[in-house]
Amino acid sequence: MGFFDFLTEDIAIDLGTANTLIIHNDKVVIDSPSVVARDRTTGKIIAIGKKADLMQGKTHENIRTIRPLKDGVIADFEASEQMIKEFIKCIPSIKKRFFAPSLRMVICIPSGITEVEKRAVRDSAEHMNAKEIYLIHEPMAAAIGIGIDIMQPKGNMIIDIGGGTTEIAVIALGGIVCDKSVKVAGDVFTNDIAYYMRTQHNLYVGERTAEKVKIQIGAATEDLEVPPEDMLVQGRDLLSGKPKQVQVSYREIAKALDKSILRIEDAVMETLSKTPPELAADIYNTGIYMAGGGSMLRGLDKRLSRKTDLPVYVAEDPLRAVVRGTGTALKNIEKYKIVLMK
């Protein structure tokens, strides 16, 4: 402990395509959509997070909403930097500070990330007054967050379905033995639903409506034990141009999402086929763990279980499993040194 340690704040960030979560002092202090609204004429940021999310699809020509992260990595450097800065300023205990503290950060990144993309994450953290920056792979953070002891000589399989990417990894001895990262996740599901509404119902719906449909009646299989009720969806009629409403059932959504879920299944099977036999034996006994918002899709765990003939367990708070794991790694930096990249 140095004399200036009280000037440093520890924060753990899960930079997600859909949501950004920040943990500070073991509490999730920020949990908001990764969206920025910018004024085109002045270039100033007018809203971030929930406020900007409400503007999506409803802006006029002077306001532009941006999602600075795409497929789990930074796509718009400037917007993402301003977004993280604003989020950090909103942390209650940092807000009260007279001057900005220096930060020690742990940020999680997708496992399929390139060196250039890593550099972008690192650079934007450095601009944030971070003096120590550690990176951790998402599946690793998810495993820690679920409560798996990753240091054991025992294989565990994690599937983390986020907004931009699905990360599949087999973890043992604090390292990733084999992994696969596919760009099929929550955003692709949303686009599938919007496309289905256009082609089957001649109804043009925006991203936010498609997202709502996914959350309310989204399903991965047509045989659910507790099926959700049909939903009324409003949009624009493509033929007449008038606003109209149609009724949609979960079975239709399961059909719409089928192709994308097949791609996730294939990626899981591919990862299993690359797993060393001793670890495969462990996975047979422990099953597969799922985290991330996409794992909340109804019937997805059953469908993957059917495909792999293994039990599939969804983490208890799948949306926050990754950021929790990142927070745990930050608290015990010495213990998790081998999984953190400085």
Rosetta blueprint (number, residue, H / E / L):
1 M L
2 G L
3 F H
4 F H
5 D H
6 F H
7 L H
8 T E
9 E E
10 D E
11 I E
12 A E
13 I E
14 D E
15 L E
16 G L
17 T L
18 A L
19 N E
20 T E
21 L E
22 I E
23 I E
24 H E
25 N L
26 D L
27 K E
28 V E
29 V E
30 I E
31 D E
32 S E
33 P E
34 S L
35 V L
36 V E
37 A E
38 R E
39 D E
40 R L
41 T L
42 T L
43 G L
44 K L
45 I E
46 I E
47 A E
48 I E
49 G L
50 K H
51 K H
52 A H
53 D H
54 L H
55 M H
56 Q L
57 G L
58 K L
59 T L
60 H L
61 E L
62 N L
63 I E
64 R E
65 T E
66 I E
67 R L
68 P L
69 L E
70 K E
71 D L
72 G L
73 V E
74 I E
75 A L
76 D L
77 F H
78 E H
79 A H
80 S H
81 E H
82 Q H
83 M H
84 I H
85 K H
86 E H
87 F H
88 I H
89 K H
90 C L
91 I L
92 P H
93 S H
94 I H
95 K H
96 K L
97 R L
98 F L
99 F L
100 A L
101 P L
102 S E
103 L E
104 R E
105 M E
106 V E
107 I E
108 C E
109 I E
110 P L
111 S L
112 G L
113 I L
114 T L
115 E H
116 V H
117 E H
118 K H
119 R H
120 A H
121 V H
122 R H
123 D H
124 S H
125 A H
126 E H
127 H L
128 M L
129 N L
130 A E
131 K E
132 E E
133 I E
134 Y E
135 L E
136 I E
137 H E
138 E H
139 P H
140 M H
141 A H
142 A H
143 A H
144 I H
145 G H
146 I H
147 G L
148 I L
149 D L
150 I L
151 M L
152 Q L
153 P L
154 K L
155 G L
156 N E
157 M E
158 I E
159 I E
160 D E
161 I E
162 G L
163 G L
164 G L
165 T L
166 T E
167 E E
168 I E
169 A E
170 V E
171 I E
172 A E
173 L L
174 G L
175 G E
176 I E
177 V E
178 C E
179 D E
180 K E
181 S E
182 V E
183 K L
184 V L
185 A L
186 G H
187 D H
188 V H
189 F H
190 T H
191 N H
192 D H
193 I H
194 A H
195 Y H
196 Y H
197 M H
198 R H
199 T H
200 Q H
201 H H
202 N L
203 L E
204 Y E
205 V L
206 G L
207 E H
208 R H
209 T H
210 A H
211 E H
212 K H
213 V H
214 K H
215 I H
216 Q H
217 I H
218 G L
219 A E
220 A L
221 T L
222 E L
223 D L
224 L L
225 E L
226 V L
227 P L
228 P L
229 E L
230 D L
231 M E
232 L E
233 V E
234 Q E
235 G E
236 R E
237 D E
238 L L
239 L L
240 S L
241 G L
242 K L
243 P E
244 K E
245 Q E
246 V E
247 Q E
248 V E
249 S L
250 Y H
251 R H
252 E H
253 I H
254 A H
255 K H
256 A H
257 L H
258 D H
259 K H
260 S H
261 I H
262 L H
263 R H
264 I H
265 E H
266 D H
267 A H
268 V H
269 M H
270 E H
271 T H
272 L H
273 S H
274 K H
275 T L
276 P L
277 P H
278 E H
279 L H
280 A H
281 A H
282 D H
283 I H
284 Y H
285 N H
286 T H
287 G L
288 I E
289 Y E
290 M E
291 A E
292 G L
293 G H
294 G H
295 S H
296 M H
297 L L
298 R E
299 G L
300 L H
301 D H
302 K H
303 R H
304 L H
305 S H
306 R H
307 K H
308 T H
309 D L
310 L L
311 P L
312 V E
313 Y E
314 V E
315 A L
316 E L
317 D L
318 P H
319 L H
320 R H
321 A H
322 V H
323 V H
324 R H
325 G H
326 T H
327 G H
328 T H
329 A H
330 L H
331 K H
332 N L
333 I L
334 E L
335 K L
336 Y L
337 K H
338 I H
339 V H
340 L L
341 M E
342 K L
